Amino acid sequence: MEYVYAAMLLHSAGKEINEENIKKVLEAAGVEVDEARVKALVAALEEVDIEEAIKQATVAPVAAAPAAAPAAEEKKEEATKEEEKEEEKEEEKSEEEAVSGLGALFGF
């Protein structure tokens, strides 16, 4: 990943993406440079329009989808909490009825 990040950083800075610049960025970051990977990256990016690739990678509906999941999860949690409260109320009623019934046995 560091190699791709280096290329993106160079692109963002308006610098040429070539072997020498990739090596400089990686060395500055403290990454041990693999010459073969640098050459492969530069060769792979020669015909790529990086701006277009970034636009295609950042599609809004894809980014919005994960945000919908927490909202659904929150609704589920709220429903579960409401059910638990209702169950507690029912248990309290049952306990009260049981206590009042026991009281009748002993004349309370």
C-alpha angles and dihedrals in degrees: 000000000000090000093054090045090052090053092048091049091051091048091049091050091050093244126140114264103230136135095265095051094044090052092050093051093047093047091049088054091051095249119147104240120231106203093205093054092048091052092046092050094049091047092048093050097048094092098032123106098215094194091055092046091052092049091051092048094052103060112162100223091055091052092048096051097074090051090059093058096063091050091054090046091052091052090050091050091049091051090049091050091050091051090050091051091051091049090050091051091050091049091050090051091049091050092049091050091048092049093048090049091052090048090057089055092056097037100257 
